[in-house]
Amino acid sequence: MKIKKDGLDGIIWENVQNEIAQQGYSILENVLDDEDCSKLMDGFTDSTLYRKTVEMERYRFGSGTYKYFKYPLPSLLSQLREDIYPKLVPVANQWMEDLKMDVTFPENLAELQKKSALNGQHLATPLILKYGKGGYNTLHQDLYGDVYFPMQAVLFLNDPETDYTGGEFVMTQQVPRAQSKAIVLRPKKGSMLIFTTNFRPMKGKKGHYRVTMKHGVSEVYSGERYTLGIIFHDATS
């Protein structure tokens, strides 16, 4: 999905929604410019921005480091999160209807946060991730509690052509009673990937059925890879 001009202006969200509904993800190019990417990467060492640092090897999540931002979020990150969320709600609610689930997502992020807080989820979940040579992320889902939004986003902060090799974004799609399908993506610097957090519906002969999705990162062979994850629901810890 190519953006007509920098940032979120000019996106035809109906096309993005259709892509997500059909395949479980959509790539939007040129969401961040070089200056935005550099500022976010430079902030990786600023301890005042974060509430928690995770060394992935310690928990057998892979190899690399990620840091959860704390509230209040940096203005750029906060604005992206607030602007993107309502564009995804129609797809999320259609998925719940297709799967006959008694869940309805509110139209704005503030209401989702209130819903999360009532479930004890009140900590910020956006995070920045850094992988060096040999770094990777095992397949997983970012749920953080019983209240979770079924889509999330990741922003690619440096260039897979010049700053690192390897480090592809990987998703698996598990269809019931079938082998998993692997989806391997390599978005450009400044791009945003919107993708399925946990599951999505797929239409079959007898109606819709649930397809489980997981995501991770393949091994980085050289250089350093930086990304920023935007998760819409909050966490308990």
Backbone torsions as a table, in degrees:
resi	resn	phi	psi	omega
1	MET	NA	111.7	-177.7
2	LYS	-91.2	131.4	177.2
3	ILE	-85.6	139.2	-176.5
4	LYS	-70.9	-31.8	176.6
5	LYS	-149.1	173.1	-171.5
6	ASP	-57.9	150.3	176.9
7	GLY	76.3	-153.9	-177.0
8	LEU	-89.7	-8.9	179.1
9	ASP	-65.1	138.0	174.9
10	GLY	88.8	-4.0	178.1
11	ILE	-70.2	134.3	172.8
12	ILE	-90.5	93.4	-170.5
13	TRP	-65.7	-26.5	176.8
14	GLU	-61.3	-38.6	178.1
15	ASN	-67.9	-41.5	177.6
16	VAL	-61.2	-46.2	179.7
17	GLN	-59.8	-40.5	-180.0
18	ASN	-66.1	-41.0	178.7
19	GLU	-63.0	-45.0	179.9
20	ILE	-62.4	-43.7	-179.5
21	ALA	-63.0	-36.5	-175.6
22	GLN	-82.7	-35.6	-172.7
23	GLN	-128.4	-5.5	177.6
24	GLY	88.7	3.5	178.6
25	TYR	-162.8	163.4	173.7
26	SER	-152.0	138.7	178.5
27	ILE	-105.9	126.2	177.2
28	LEU	-112.4	122.5	-177.5
29	GLU	-91.2	155.3	173.1
30	ASN	62.3	33.9	176.0
31	VAL	-73.5	-40.6	176.4
32	LEU	-112.9	145.0	173.4
33	ASP	-92.6	177.7	-176.5
34	ASP	-60.3	-38.1	-179.3
35	GLU	-64.9	-44.5	177.5
36	ASP	-59.3	-45.3	-178.9
37	CYS	-61.6	-44.5	-178.7
38	SER	-63.9	-42.6	179.5
39	LYS	-61.3	-42.6	-179.5
40	LEU	-67.0	-41.2	178.0
41	MET	-67.7	-40.0	178.6
42	ASP	-62.8	-31.0	-179.6
43	GLY	-73.4	-6.0	-178.3
44	PHE	-59.1	-31.3	-176.9
45	THR	-92.2	-0.6	-178.9
46	ASP	-87.9	98.7	-174.3
47	SER	-64.4	-19.3	-177.9
48	THR	-71.4	-14.9	-177.1
49	LEU	-84.8	-15.1	-165.8
50	TYR	-121.0	150.8	177.6
51	ARG	-100.8	-18.8	-174.2
52	LYS	-160.4	137.4	175.4
53	THR	-116.9	134.7	-178.6
54	VAL	-122.2	121.4	170.0
55	GLU	-89.7	113.8	-166.5
56	MET	-63.8	-34.0	-178.6
57	GLU	-62.0	-33.5	-178.4
58	ARG	-59.6	-33.9	-177.1
59	TYR	-105.7	7.6	-179.4
60	ARG	61.2	33.8	175.9
61	PHE	-86.3	-12.3	-174.4
62	GLY	142.0	-141.9	178.1
63	SER	-143.4	118.6	-177.0
64	GLY	153.0	-174.6	-178.8
65	THR	-132.8	136.3	170.0
66	TYR	-134.0	152.9	-175.3
67	LYS	-131.5	129.5	176.6
68	TYR	-86.0	128.8	174.2
69	PHE	-67.1	156.9	173.6
70	LYS	-110.0	160.4	174.7
71	TYR	-78.4	144.6	-5.7
72	PRO	-73.7	142.6	179.5
73	LEU	-71.1	155.7	170.0
74	PRO	-53.3	145.0	-170.6
75	SER	-58.0	-40.9	179.9
76	LEU	-61.5	-45.8	-178.8
77	LEU	-67.0	-42.6	179.6
78	SER	-62.0	-43.1	-178.2
79	GLN	-67.0	-43.1	177.6
80	LEU	-59.1	-45.6	-178.4
81	ARG	-61.0	-44.6	-178.4
82	GLU	-70.4	-34.9	-177.7
83	ASP	-76.9	-37.0	-175.9
84	ILE	-75.7	-41.4	-172.6
85	TYR	-49.4	-54.2	-175.7
86	PRO	-63.9	-20.9	177.6
87	LYS	-73.0	-21.9	-177.4
88	LEU	-96.6	-16.1	-177.1
89	VAL	-57.6	-43.1	179.6
90	PRO	-57.7	-39.3	178.2
91	VAL	-67.7	-44.9	-178.8
92	ALA	-60.0	-45.1	-179.0
93	ASN	-69.8	-32.8	175.6
94	GLN	-66.3	-38.5	177.2
95	TRP	-61.0	-43.8	179.8
96	MET	-62.7	-39.4	178.0
97	GLU	-66.1	-44.3	-179.4
98	ASP	-60.1	-37.4	-177.6
99	LEU	-92.0	6.1	178.1
100	LYS	56.5	43.0	177.8
101	MET	-100.8	137.7	-177.5
102	ASP	-84.9	64.6	-179.2
103	VAL	-137.1	133.1	174.5
104	THR	-131.6	128.0	-179.2
105	PHE	-91.5	137.3	-179.9
106	PRO	-67.3	161.8	-173.5
107	GLU	-74.8	-23.6	-178.9
108	ASN	-127.9	160.3	-173.8
109	LEU	-65.6	-36.1	-179.2
110	ALA	-58.1	-39.2	179.9
111	GLU	-70.9	-35.2	175.5
112	LEU	-64.8	-39.0	178.6
113	GLN	-64.4	-37.8	175.9
114	LYS	-62.6	-41.9	178.7
115	LYS	-64.4	-40.6	177.1
116	SER	-63.0	-44.5	-177.1
117	ALA	-62.0	-37.3	178.0
118	LEU	-63.1	-21.5	177.2
119	ASN	-98.1	12.5	179.8
120	GLY	82.0	11.2	-179.7
121	GLN	-103.4	104.9	-174.7
122	HIS	-137.0	7.1	-179.0
123	LEU	-100.9	144.7	-178.2
124	ALA	-64.0	141.5	-179.3
125	THR	-111.7	-16.8	175.1
126	PRO	-56.2	143.4	-173.6
127	LEU	-148.4	155.5	174.5
128	ILE	-113.2	139.2	-174.5
129	LEU	-124.8	140.1	178.7
130	LYS	-130.8	128.8	177.0
131	TYR	-123.3	132.5	171.2
132	GLY	-100.2	-169.2	178.3
133	LYS	-56.3	130.7	-177.6
134	GLY	86.2	-4.8	-179.2
135	GLY	-73.1	150.9	177.6
136	TYR	-164.5	169.2	178.4
137	ASN	-133.3	124.9	-179.9
138	THR	-68.2	158.2	179.8
139	LEU	-63.3	134.4	-174.2
140	HIS	-159.9	179.2	173.4
141	GLN	-134.0	139.9	-177.7
142	ASP	-99.2	86.4	-174.6
143	LEU	-101.2	-51.4	173.1
144	TYR	69.3	2.1	-179.9
145	GLY	158.7	-178.6	-177.9
146	ASP	-72.1	-25.6	176.8
147	VAL	-95.5	114.6	178.4
148	TYR	-147.3	144.3	176.9
149	PHE	-87.1	139.9	-171.2
150	PRO	-80.1	4.8	176.5
151	MET	-136.2	153.7	176.1
152	GLN	-147.1	179.4	-177.0
153	ALA	-137.7	155.6	173.2
154	VAL	-136.0	134.5	178.8
155	LEU	-105.2	134.6	-176.3
156	PHE	-98.6	116.3	-167.6
157	LEU	-95.9	-14.4	174.6
158	ASN	-140.1	178.8	-163.0
159	ASP	-96.6	118.9	179.4
160	PRO	-67.4	-13.2	-179.9
161	GLU	-87.6	-29.5	-174.2
162	THR	-123.4	-28.4	-173.3
163	ASP	-94.1	-23.7	179.0
164	TYR	-160.2	160.3	172.7
165	THR	-121.8	155.7	-172.5
166	GLY	74.8	-151.1	175.2
167	GLY	65.5	33.6	177.5
168	GLU	-69.2	149.6	173.7
169	PHE	-82.6	126.7	-173.9
170	VAL	-120.3	134.4	171.0
171	MET	-125.3	148.2	172.0
172	THR	-119.9	143.7	-179.6
173	GLN	-121.8	115.0	-176.3
174	GLN	-104.0	106.1	175.5
175	VAL	-86.6	135.2	179.8
176	PRO	-52.4	135.6	176.8
177	ARG	59.7	33.4	178.0
178	ALA	-148.3	166.1	177.6
179	GLN	-74.0	155.1	179.7
180	SER	-71.6	145.7	174.1
181	LYS	-101.3	131.4	177.0
182	ALA	-97.3	135.8	176.1
183	ILE	-120.3	121.2	-176.0
184	VAL	-118.1	123.3	-174.3
185	LEU	-125.8	150.8	-179.4
186	ARG	-138.1	68.5	-177.9
187	PRO	-64.1	153.1	-179.4
188	LYS	-77.1	164.2	173.7
189	LYS	-56.3	135.9	-179.9
190	GLY	86.4	-6.2	-179.8
191	SER	-81.6	157.5	172.9
192	MET	-122.5	129.8	175.8
193	LEU	-106.2	122.4	172.9
194	ILE	-102.2	131.4	-173.3
195	PHE	-150.2	170.3	-176.4
196	THR	-76.1	131.2	-179.6
197	THR	-77.6	-45.0	-169.5
198	ASN	-131.9	-57.2	-178.2
199	PHE	-153.8	164.6	173.4
200	ARG	-146.1	159.9	178.0
201	PRO	-82.4	149.4	172.1
202	MET	-133.5	136.9	-175.4
203	LYS	-83.7	129.2	176.4
204	GLY	-119.4	-169.3	-177.8
205	LYS	-66.8	-28.0	-177.0
206	LYS	-110.8	24.7	-178.8
207	GLY	109.8	-164.9	-177.0
208	HIS	-85.9	145.1	174.2
209	TYR	-131.2	162.4	-174.3
210	ARG	-86.7	131.4	175.5
211	VAL	-113.0	120.5	-178.7
212	THR	-82.0	136.1	-179.9
213	MET	-122.6	141.9	170.7
214	LYS	-132.9	162.5	179.7
215	HIS	-141.9	159.7	179.2
216	GLY	-168.1	-168.0	-178.7
217	VAL	-133.0	131.4	177.9
218	SER	-73.9	169.6	-175.1
219	GLU	-62.9	136.0	173.5
220	VAL	-84.8	125.6	-176.5
221	TYR	-90.1	-28.7	178.2
222	SER	-159.0	158.3	177.0
223	GLY	78.6	-162.8	179.2
224	GLU	-129.7	138.5	-178.3
225	ARG	-116.5	126.6	178.4
226	TYR	-119.0	134.0	172.3
227	THR	-139.8	163.6	177.8
228	LEU	-129.4	123.8	-178.0
229	GLY	-98.1	135.6	175.7
230	ILE	-114.6	110.7	176.2
231	ILE	-112.6	137.8	-169.3
232	PHE	-90.2	-33.5	176.7
233	HIS	-83.4	160.3	179.7
234	ASP	-94.9	175.7	-173.3
235	ALA	-120.6	162.3	175.6
236	THR	-87.2	-25.3	-178.6
237	SER	-151.5	NA	NA
